[in-house]
């Protein structure tokens, strides 16, 4: 289970963020409040708490700015 991902914010859109950690870019689905909190922080170190959803056809990460 993944608790959080911490790394440089490589890309940001209103629906997902890409965080590069240890040379791997993680695409993480986000909500608009998280987007607003991250806007303007491209290439800065970022930490997102994640929930991993594993389905038969997909493995997805959903990110949040706060734990809980």
Secondary structure, 3 states (H helix, E strand, C coil): CCCEEEEEEEEECCCEEEEEECCEEEEEECCHHHHHHHCCCCCCEEEEEEEEEECCCCEEEEEECCCC
